Amino acid sequence: MPTVVNEYPFSQVDVFAPGPKAGNPVAVVHDADGLTTEQMQSFANWTNLSETTFLQKPTHPEADYRLRIFTPASELPFAGHPTLGSAHAWLDKGGQPRRDGELVQECEAGLVKIRRADTDLAFAAPPLVRSGGVEPAVLGQAIASLGIEAAEILGSNWVDNGPGWIGIRLESARKVLELQPDFALMGQLCVGVIGSYAPDGPADFGVRAFVPGFSVPEDPVTGSLNAGLAQWLLGEGVVDGDYTVQQGTVLGRGGLLTITVEDENIWVGGTSRTVVSGRVSL
């Protein structure tokens, strides 16, 4: 029997991109209700992007759409840049939100609010599923895999909102950019590292995200990590309000994220740009 192939609307969106090709791309398949989990995972493996998403009809009465999110290796309950890129693609294809200026995404992690501000979108940081101090053995593995000494760390914490993030803070963005991780030693850990720029720098902080267990050694620009880091830094008083983050520099990108504290929410935002629009055969 010949394999049945169906076509689906398709978008590829650059997220947290202040200019062309500066951010993190996400592949978005629209009207994907008829696809199986196996088909979704297979396509995500084929695109080989950090995430590929599939827009479906919502099952929750308050949601505008349902989103499933896949890395090349596995499905995620939540991820930040796929959330904003998929919201952008949904709007770009004519999606009509139930509320003015706000979208509600349904995903495995629950409902996520997304707000519109001019050409930018921002999501409300979801609750952490794990926070607090990192166990010594786990932290030791993370430190060793980063090739640094424990004395160089200003702080560490679980900042997990789904993928499993560990947050580590260094004294400067320069030290963050100089890291040369050992991904084999890092194993299945998801490690995010943050350090501050000087006042005349390109942003307030520089961030790098390492996720070798998801077949993505370094993620170019990462919304979920920055959402978790913001909750940690604000909770500990390291920052006391809005700030900006640059990520992806080592990979030749220049992703820019804004962290805004408003309405009892932490909003993670940036500019999304549709780069490819068409149809895909699956």
N, C-alpha and C positions, 0 to 999 in steps of 0.2 A: 504494500500500500504506500502511495506517495505521502510524504510529510505535508500536513496542512500548514500553510503559511498565511498569516493575517497581517495586515498593515495597521499601524497605529500612528497618530500624530506624535511628533518628536521635537524636543527642544534641547539645545545645549546652552547652558547659561553660565556666564562668568560671574562669580559672587565675591563681594567685598572688593570690587574692582574699580578703583578711582580712574583708571584709564584702560585702553584696550589691552586685553590679555594680561592684566595685572593681578587677577585674583585666583580663585579656585573654581574650576569648571565642575558642573554637575550635569549628568545626562538625565533627561526627564521624559518618560513615556506617559502620554495622556490616555485617558479612557481605557485603563489597563485592567478592568474588572475581570475580563475573561482569561487572564494569564494565571498560570499556576505558580506556586512558590519556586518550583524547580526551574521554570522558564525565566522567572525574574532573576534568580541567582545566576543562571547561565549567561544571561545577557550582561549582568553587572560584571561578571568575570571577563566577558569579551571586551566591554568598553575599557576595562582596566583603569578607570578613573577611581579616585578615592571613594566616591559614592555615585550610585545610579538610583533614581527614584521612580516610583510608579504611582500615578494619580488615579484614585478610585472614588466611587460614590461613597459619601459618609454613611456610617451606621449610627452615629450619635446625633440626636436632633439639633444640637447647637453647632455642629461642625459644618464648614463649607465644603470640605472634601476630606478624604482619607489618604494618607501617604504611607507608603512602605519604602524603606530605605535599606539599600544593600551596598556593602563594600564588595570588592572582588571575591572575598572569602566567606562572608556571612551577613545576616540581616542585623540591623541596629534598631533599638527601640526609639532612639532620637539622635539627631545630628543637626548642627546649626546651619552650615552653609547649604546643605540640601533643603532645609526648611525654607530659607529665604529664596533660593533659586527656583524651587518648585512653586512657591507662592507667586513669584514673578512670572513664571511660565504659564501658570493657571490664569492669571489676570491677562497676560498677553494674548491668550487664546480665547478671551471673551468671558472668563469667569466672573460672575456677579456675586459679591459677598452679601451676606444677610444683613450686615451692619455697615453703615457709612464709615469709611476710614479704618476698618478693622476686619481681619480675617481670623477664622478659627480653624486650625489644622487638627485633625484627629490622627494620631499615630499610636504605636504600641505603648509609648510612655504616657499617653493620655491626651488631653486637649492642650494645645499651645496657641496662645494669642500672638497675632502678627499685626502690626500697625503700619499704615502708609503715611509717609511724610515726603511730599514732593515726589522725586524719582526714587527715593530710598525706601527700604523696608527694614523693620526691626522686629525681633521676636522677644517675648518676655521669657527671661531665664526660667526654665522649669525647676522644680524643687530638686535638691540633691538627694540621690538615693543612698549616698555614702559620703560622710564627711569626717572630720577629726584627724587625729594623728595617724601617720603611716607606720605600720608595724616595722620594727627595726630590721628584720631580715629582708622585707620587701624594699624598704628604703635603701638598704645597703646594696641590693642588686641594682636599683635604679641609679644610685650614685656611681657605682662601678661601671655601669654600662655607658654613662655619660663621660667617663674618663676624667672625673674631677675628685677633689678631696671633700670630705664631709665638712671641713671648716669653711669651705667656700659658700656653703648654703646659708641663706638668711632665714629660710623657713620652708616647711613642706606640709602638705595636707592632702587628704583625699578630697577631690573636687568632682566626684562622679555623678553625672546626671544621665547615665545610660551606658556610654562606651567603656567606662572603667578608669577615668582619668586620675592620675596622681599629679599634683601641682608641686613644682619646686621653684623657689625664688632665689635668683642670684643678684649680686649687687649692681650689675650693669647690663645693658643690652649688648655691649661689646662682648662680654663674657658669654652671653647666650649665643651670639653669632659665631663665636670661635669654637663651639662644641663640635666634636667629631665622635658621634656615638658608635658604640659597638652593638649592632642590632642583634647579633647572635646571642650576646650576653643579656641584652634587654628582654629577649624572648617574647612572652605574651603581655608584657607590661605596656600600658598606655601612659606615656610620660609627657607632660607639658612643662615647659620652662619659661620663666618670665624674668625680665630685668629692665630697669628704667633707663631711658635715654637722658642725656643732658638737656637742659632747657631749650637749646637751639636745635634739638634733634627732629627727625621726621614725624615723631609721635611721642606720646608720654612713655610708652613701654614697647619693648620688642618681645616677641613670643615665638617659640618653635614647638612643634607637636610631633611626637614620634610614636608610631603605631605599627611596628613590624608584624604583630600578630594578625593584623587585618590585611596583610599584603600591601601595606602603604608605609614604607619605612619613615618618610617624613611627609606630613600633610601640608600643602601650601598655605592654606588659611582656614582656621578652624573655629566655627561659631560655638559649638558645644563646650570646647575647652575654655574659651574666653568667657563664656557664661559662668562656668564653674569657678574660674579664677577670680572673676569679679565678685562673686558671692563670698569667697574666702577673703580677698583683700579688703573689701568693705567691712566684713564682719570683724576683722582684726584691726581695723583702723589704719591700715597701710595707705589706703586712699579714703577720701571723705566725700567724693562726689564724682562727677563725670570725668572720663578720660578717654584717650585714644590709644590704639594698638596698631603697630605695623607687624606684619607676618609674611613670610615667604621670601625674604630678602636673599637668603642663601640659595634658593632655588630659582633665582632670577625673576621673581615676582615682586610686587609692591602692594600687597593687600592692605587695606585700611579698614579697621573696625572702630565704631564708636560705642562706648559704654555710657548709657544715660540712666540716671536714677530718677524715677518719676512715678507718681501714682502708686507708690508702694511696690513698684516693680523695678527690676533691673532689665533694661532693654539693650539688646545687642544688635547693632544695625550696620548698614553699609549699602553701597550701590550694586545692583545686579544688572547685567547686560546680556540680552539674547545674542548669541554668536552664530548658532545654527538653528534653522527652523525647517522642518520638512516632515517626512514619514519614514518609519522604520518597519522592516519586515521581520516578524518574529514567529 
